[in-house]
Amino acid sequence: MSRHTVVPLPLSKNSHFRLPLFTLFLLLGSLQAFAQSVQVSGTIKDPDQSVVGNAVVTLENSQTTPALQTTTNQAGQYVFNSVLPGTYRLEAHKPGFAPIVLPSLTVPAGQYIRRDLSFALASTSASVTVNGGVSGTSVQGYYVNHVDQGVLGTSPVVNQPYTITVMPAEEIANTQVKSLRDAIKYLPLVSFTEQQGPEILRPATRGVQGSIAQNTRMDGMAIAITGGNPMEQYQEMQVENGLGAAMYGPANPSGMFDFVLKRPTEERTANLFLEQDSSSVGTIYGDAGGRMGPHKIFGYRTNLLFGDGTQFVDESRLRRRLAEFAFDLRPTDRTTLDGHYSVYDIVQRGYPGWFVYGPPKAVNGVLQPTLLLPSAPDPTRVGYGQAYAGVNLTTQSTSARLLHDFSPNWHAMAGGLAQRLDRFIDTPVNTLTDNTGDYSTSLATGFAPRFGVESDLGYITGVIQKWGIKQDVVAASEGYRFNQYAYTAPSASAVLLGTANIANPKVFPAPVAGLPQNHGLYQSAVVHQQGFDLGDLITFRSRFLVRLAASQDWIGVDNNSATARTSGSNKQGISPSASVMYKPTSWTTAYATYASSLQQGDIAPGGATLVNANQALPPYRSKEWELGFKTEARPLAITTALFRLERPFADTIPFNNSATQTIYAIVGQQVNYGAEISGQGTLFHRLLVDGGFTALNARLNNTNVPSTEGKRFVGIPSYKSNLLSEYRVPGVANLSITGDWQFVGKRPQDDQNLHTTTGYNTFDFGFRYSHAFFTKLATLRFTCNNITDTRYYSTISAGDITGTNASSNTAHLGTPRTISTSLKFAF
């Protein structure tokens, strides 16, 4: 038999571990067979039916030496020309996917053979064997069955006794999210609380708001979240709902949020994005990566972004700038040294400020009427914000890691991260003064101008199999130092701009004396946290599993004035969790979990009357119980859970019955219980769905105030859901119609639950179309968000829960109808 030459189609060598979700035109046409030789070709797609480029395809006959081999082009196509008749073995491989094997492919004489294939996501020792010449199809949509390797070990998500969801790179790109607030909409079991605007927020699960640094990670290492956070630099976002302290160290039960950075790609990739948002915000964004050097030992990845323009409010300004660089070095095939540096700067000016209202105030011993939150006004109207006021945020982060594989089952990592957040905040605060819509506007002052985090993480994961028992073990050490800063000479008071009515907002001139003047910085609070974590997932005969985990931790707090240390605390303790699981099949799991967590105390907000402003409270403990069921069955992967959690709650109360001074302290206990369900998959081979629903009852206990005892927590809806869908249009190649429906139920707007804010629905609509030009891929994405232009409050935050006049509640306006368009070119 003569030696055959494989002639692959031109390649663009654009590759990722998880490729963007798109479909391309089929470029291959029928070719006339030459003599008895045959052409064997096909298209390879991923679980979402998106084409897969740079997959290695091998065609082997037991009497053919050597085997024929090629790679798929940018359109996911492979082709073998002049293949002689016979019986062949066809294989396809791609990192991140399970191999595809056709053990017996018959190639008859004089015929054109086409075999389209579909990858499944990789799992331990998994492969897809295709019999009868028909490829297997995975229809899991955006579902990801493994989290990024780390403290959860290597077991698949279906074997983890927690609710875990992942937003992969394809979903980040296809939904055109740019900020954490954008991304959370597509994580239906996750919510958020805005702090000082749409970029400064704390994510939450199960009705509990996360802390500044306890609950957020970058590649597993702690970061501060209340600053600018561009989604363009992340490969995926992983969320573990509820209490995760036994694996991640002390944290409150708001969930753990891990942002996985983009890392060097195995093959050269270069993508250019041209984007247009709202009226005139234009963005250019480049993402490039690859490997070089002998045996490709050096890898690189860079993300560069610049955007500027006017958002949905006239005279507003949005400017975003990102520079992110990642590299790695592979001295051996088992060892990788990687690092990254990123700097992100965002300026938002002219956006609507937040509204402050309630609670009832006592005047001469008479309790006045509660100030109510009116229906949400039109956020596009000029006057709720001021063109010269807003936020300037700069986030810098640097990290380095050493990863080593001792064997296919044993892995280790050691790394460190440093982050600095600089924040200048003078957003307008619109304080309601009566129930007819009158309000006064001032510029915000007193917020922490800087956060700094230095964090570390080291772990070893492995698999032990003996006496018919399998153990997935993890040992880890993690910790961080969190530094909060305050101004040595803060502005004396809020800068009053004037008064207006919500039906008639006003544009106020800039203060004659200028914007709030703040001078000098000092460390107002320093929190040290370090722990040692152990976890063991024990499998008995593949049906019964037990997961035990515990974290031994040390927490220290130092509070400072501008001149001296004022107070501090130290505490140590164990944060345990225990789970039992039963697997009726290999792809389903029922579980029960209990967890208890020591956690860092909340940090008091700023304020002239607060005696412990910007200082940290001593640590305390939270508890959680959870029952759940998971399935990876086709066509939908589903996760359900019932849960109950409790934690101490801190808030602002009068200091020693003073009428002028307040203190931030533990004032009660928050008890949340509820149910949640989420699912991802593809129905009827064309309809992709990704959605979820949460029913939640969040209440306050032990407040020692009869009017608020046992009442629902302000701003938390009883029901919340989101459903993302994509439909691949039949008969029109590479076209997908996209839609999203978000529902948020009624929310209590006052501590006594006398008044509620009505629920709301938002709807998004768009499309995605891909086309190959000379083997280069172009993808157009269009989305109209909030197509009905619904007016709503994105978050309503509790102020004072104790029935006093110490503080007030706040509300932020939701985003109006906006249009996002992007054109991506893959080179």
KAWO-V810731 format. One record per residue. RES is the residue in one small letter. OMEGA is omega in degrees with one decimal (999 if undefined). BURIAL is I if it has 16 or more other ideal C-beta (glycine too) atoms within 10 Angstrom, else O. Layout:
BEGIN
res: [RES RES]
omega: [OMEGA OMEGA]
burial: [BURIAL BURIAL]
END
This chain:
BEGIN
res: [m s r h t v v p l p l s k n s h f r l p l f t l f l l l g s l q a f a q s v q v s g t i k d p d q s v v g n a v v t l e n s q t t p a l q t t t n q a g q y v f n s v l p g t y r l e a h k p g f a p i v l p s l t v p a g q y i r r d l s f a l a s t s a s v t v n g g v s g t s v q g y y v n h v d q g v l g t s p v v n q p y t i t v m p a e e i a n t q v k s l r d a i k y l p l v s f t e q q g p e i l r p a t r g v q g s i a q n t r m d g m a i a i t g g n p m e q y q e m q v e n g l g a a m y g p a n p s g m f d f v l k r p t e e r t a n l f l e q d s s s v g t i y g d a g g r m g p h k i f g y r t n l l f g d g t q f v d e s r l r r r l a e f a f d l r p t d r t t l d g h y s v y d i v q r g y p g w f v y g p p k a v n g v l q p t l l l p s a p d p t r v g y g q a y a g v n l t t q s t s a r l l h d f s p n w h a m a g g l a q r l d r f i d t p v n t l t d n t g d y s t s l a t g f a p r f g v e s d l g y i t g v i q k w g i k q d v v a a s e g y r f n q y a y t a p s a s a v l l g t a n i a n p k v f p a p v a g l p q n h g l y q s a v v h q q g f d l g d l i t f r s r f l v r l a a s q d w i g v d n n s a t a r t s g s n k q g i s p s a s v m y k p t s w t t a y a t y a s s l q q g d i a p g g a t l v n a n q a l p p y r s k e w e l g f k t e a r p l a i t t a l f r l e r p f a d t i p f n n s a t q t i y a i v g q q v n y g a e i s g q g t l f h r l l v d g g f t a l n a r l n n t n v p s t e g k r f v g i p s y k s n l l s e y r v p g v a n l s i t g d w q f v g k r p q d d q n l h t t t g y n t f d f g f r y s h a f f t k l a t l r f t c n n i t d t r y y s t i s a g d i t g t n a s s n t a h l g t p r t i s t s l k f a f]
omega: [-178.3 179.0 -177.7 176.6 178.3 -180.0 -178.7 173.7 177.6 -176.1 171.3 179.0 175.4 -173.5 174.5 170.3 171.4 -172.1 176.5 -176.5 174.7 172.4 -174.9 172.0 173.2 -174.5 -174.7 171.6 -179.9 174.1 179.7 177.9 178.1 179.2 -179.2 -178.2 -173.6 171.8 176.1 -176.8 178.6 177.9 179.2 -179.3 178.5 -178.1 178.8 -177.8 170.3 -176.9 -176.6 176.0 175.4 168.9 -179.4 -177.5 -178.0 176.2 -170.5 172.2 -176.2 -179.7 179.6 178.1 -4.7 175.5 176.6 -177.5 176.2 175.2 179.1 178.4 -175.9 178.7 177.6 -173.5 170.8 179.3 171.2 179.1 172.4 176.9 -179.6 178.9 179.2 177.7 -172.3 171.1 -178.4 179.7 175.0 -177.6 175.9 178.0 -178.9 179.8 174.6 179.1 174.7 -178.9 166.0 -173.5 -175.8 177.1 -178.8 178.2 180.0 -177.9 169.9 179.9 175.3 -176.8 176.6 176.3 174.2 -174.6 176.6 175.8 163.7 177.3 -176.1 169.8 -174.0 176.7 -176.8 171.6 176.9 177.2 -175.9 -179.3 176.3 176.9 179.5 -174.5 173.5 -177.4 173.2 -174.2 -174.2 178.0 -178.6 -179.7 176.7 -172.3 175.8 172.2 176.9 -175.9 -177.8 -171.7 174.4 179.6 -173.9 -178.8 178.9 -177.6 -177.8 178.7 178.7 -175.3 178.7 171.6 -177.6 175.4 -177.5 171.4 -174.4 -176.6 -178.9 -179.5 176.6 -178.8 -173.3 176.9 176.2 179.0 -178.2 -179.1 177.8 178.5 176.9 -173.9 -174.3 177.9 -176.8 170.4 -166.1 178.6 -177.8 174.6 -179.3 172.3 176.0 179.3 179.7 179.3 -173.2 178.4 -176.0 -176.1 175.1 178.1 -176.1 165.9 174.8 173.0 -179.8 179.6 178.0 177.8 -177.0 -173.6 -175.5 -165.8 -177.5 -175.4 168.6 -173.3 176.0 -177.5 -170.8 173.5 172.4 -171.6 -171.8 175.7 178.7 -174.4 -175.5 -179.5 -178.3 -176.7 -174.7 174.4 176.3 175.5 -177.7 -178.3 171.8 -174.0 172.4 -170.2 -177.8 -172.8 -177.0 178.2 -171.5 -175.7 -172.9 179.4 175.8 -170.7 179.9 -177.3 175.7 -175.2 -176.5 178.3 -177.3 -176.3 169.8 -178.8 -178.8 178.4 -179.0 177.6 -178.7 176.0 178.2 -178.7 177.2 -179.5 171.2 -171.2 175.7 -179.6 176.6 -172.8 -173.3 178.0 178.4 -177.6 170.7 -170.0 178.4 179.5 -176.9 178.8 179.1 -179.9 -179.2 178.8 177.6 -179.7 177.8 -176.5 -179.0 178.5 -179.4 174.9 178.7 175.0 -178.6 -174.5 170.6 177.0 -178.1 175.6 -179.7 179.8 -171.7 177.5 176.2 178.8 174.3 -179.5 171.7 175.9 -179.8 176.8 -179.0 169.4 -178.9 -178.9 176.8 178.5 169.0 -179.7 -179.7 179.1 174.4 179.6 179.5 -172.8 177.7 171.9 -179.9 179.8 177.7 170.8 176.5 173.3 -178.0 -178.5 178.2 176.5 175.7 179.7 176.8 176.7 177.8 173.3 178.7 -177.9 179.0 -177.6 176.3 -7.2 179.9 -178.3 177.3 177.5 -176.9 176.7 -178.7 -179.5 -178.0 179.4 177.6 173.4 -175.2 177.6 -178.8 174.9 -175.7 178.8 179.5 -176.0 179.9 -179.3 177.5 175.6 174.5 170.6 178.8 -172.2 -176.8 -173.6 179.8 -179.2 167.1 -175.8 175.1 179.8 175.3 177.6 179.0 178.1 175.5 -178.9 170.9 -179.4 -178.8 174.9 176.9 180.0 177.0 -176.8 -175.5 -175.7 179.1 176.1 172.0 -176.8 177.4 -177.8 173.8 -177.5 176.1 176.8 173.6 -172.3 169.7 -172.1 172.3 -179.9 176.5 175.2 -178.3 -174.8 179.3 -177.7 175.4 -177.8 173.0 176.8 177.8 177.8 173.1 -177.1 175.0 178.4 -176.7 175.5 170.3 -179.0 -177.5 -177.4 -177.3 168.3 174.1 180.0 167.1 -174.2 -179.5 177.3 171.8 -179.4 170.3 176.0 -179.6 -179.4 176.8 177.9 -177.5 177.7 178.2 -179.8 177.2 178.8 170.7 -172.4 175.4 172.3 -173.5 170.9 -178.3 178.3 178.5 170.3 -178.1 -178.1 174.4 -176.5 175.2 177.9 175.1 178.0 -179.1 174.0 -172.7 -178.8 178.2 -179.2 -178.4 -179.5 -178.7 -179.6 179.6 175.6 -174.9 176.2 -178.2 -179.3 -175.7 169.9 -177.9 174.8 177.9 -179.6 179.9 -179.5 -179.7 179.6 -177.9 -177.9 177.9 -175.3 172.3 177.7 170.4 178.0 -178.1 178.1 176.3 179.8 175.4 177.5 177.5 -178.1 176.6 -172.5 175.0 177.0 -179.3 174.5 -173.0 -178.9 178.0 175.6 172.9 -177.8 -177.1 -179.2 174.8 175.4 177.8 179.6 178.0 178.5 174.1 -168.9 175.9 -179.0 175.9 -178.8 173.0 176.6 -172.6 164.8 179.4 -175.0 -174.0 173.5 -175.6 -179.6 178.5 177.6 175.9 -179.6 173.6 -179.5 -178.4 174.9 -175.0 167.5 179.5 -178.1 170.9 -176.0 173.1 -177.7 175.8 174.6 -180.0 -175.8 175.3 179.9 168.9 -174.1 172.1 -174.9 170.2 179.3 176.2 -172.5 162.6 -179.8 175.6 176.9 177.7 177.1 -178.0 176.3 175.4 178.1 -175.5 -177.0 -175.5 -174.5 177.4 -179.1 176.5 179.6 -176.2 175.0 175.7 179.6 175.0 -168.3 175.9 -179.4 179.7 173.1 -175.5 170.6 -176.6 176.6 -179.1 173.6 172.8 -176.8 174.6 3.7 -177.3 167.8 -171.7 173.4 176.2 179.6 166.9 -174.5 170.5 178.2 178.6 179.6 173.1 -178.8 -179.5 177.1 -176.9 179.2 177.6 -179.6 179.0 178.7 179.7 177.4 -175.3 -178.4 179.1 178.5 177.0 -172.0 175.2 -176.0 -179.3 -178.3 175.3 178.9 -179.5 170.6 -176.4 -178.8 178.6 177.9 175.9 179.9 176.7 177.3 179.5 -179.6 175.5 176.0 -177.4 -175.0 177.1 177.9 176.6 -175.5 179.7 -176.0 177.3 169.3 -169.2 172.8 -177.5 -174.8 178.6 178.1 173.9 178.6 -177.5 175.6 -175.0 -175.3 -179.2 -178.7 176.5 -177.7 179.0 -176.5 -177.8 171.1 -178.2 -178.2 175.4 -178.0 178.0 179.2 172.9 178.7 175.2 179.5 175.3 -178.6 177.1 -172.7 178.1 177.9 177.2 -173.5 169.9 179.3 176.1 173.8 -175.2 177.5 178.3 177.4 176.8 177.3 174.4 -176.3 179.7 -179.0 174.1 -179.9 175.5 -172.9 179.4 179.3 178.3 -175.6 178.8 172.9 -175.2 176.2 -178.6 174.7 170.2 -178.4 175.8 179.0 178.9 176.8 176.7 -178.2 -179.5 178.0 179.3 175.8 -179.8 179.0 175.2 -173.1 171.9 -179.0 177.2 176.6 179.7 177.8 169.2 -179.2 -179.4 -172.1 178.4 179.7 178.5 176.9 -174.5 172.7 -178.2 175.1 171.2 -171.3 179.8 172.6 -178.8 -176.6 -170.5 175.7 177.8 179.8 -174.2 -178.2 -175.4 177.8 -179.0 178.8 178.8 -179.6 175.5 -176.9 178.7 177.2 178.5 179.6 177.1 178.7 176.3 175.5 -177.2 174.2 177.7 -176.5 999]
burial: [O O O I O I O I I O I I I I I I I I I I I I I I O I O I O O O O I O O O I I I I I I I I I I I I I I I I I I I O I I I I I O O I O O O I O I I I I I I I I I I I I I I I O I O I I I I I I I O I I I I I I I O O I O I O O O O O I O I O I I I I I I I O O O O I O I O O O O I O I I I I I I I I I I I O O I I I I I I I I I I I I I I I I I I I I I I I I I I I I I I I I I I I I I I I I I I I I I I I I I I I I I I I I I I I I I I I I I I I I I I I I I I I I I I I I I I I I I I I I I I I I I I I I I I I I I I I I I I I I I I I I I I I I I I I I I I O I O I I I I O O I O I O I O I I I I I O O O O O O O I I I I I O I O I O I O I I I O O I I I O I I I O I O I I I O I O O O O O I O I O I O I I I I I I I I I I I I I I I I I I I O O O O O O O O O I I O I I O I I O I I I I I I I I I I I I I I I I I I I O I O I O I O O O O O O O I I I O I I I I I I I I I I I I I I I I I I O O O O O O I I I I I I I I I I I I I I I I I I I I I I I I I O O O O O O I O I I I I I I I I I I I I I I I I O O I I O O I I O I O O I O I O O I O O I O O I O O O O I O I O O O O I I I I I O I I I I I O I I I I I O O O O O I O I O I I I I I I I I I I I I O O O O O O O O O O I O I O I I I I I O I O I O O O O O I I I O I O I I I I I I I I I I I I I O I I O I I I I I I O I I I I O I I I O I I I I I O O I I I I I I I O I O I I I I I I I I I I I O O O O O O I I I O I I I O I I I I I O I I I I I I I O O O O I I I I I I I I I I O I I I O O I O I O I I O O I I I I I I I I O I I I I I I I I I O O O O O I I I O I I I O I I I I O I I I I I I I O O I I O O I O I O I O I I I I I I I O O I O I I I O I I I O I I I O O I I I I I I I I I I I I I I I I I I I I I I I I I I I I I O I O I O I O I O]
END
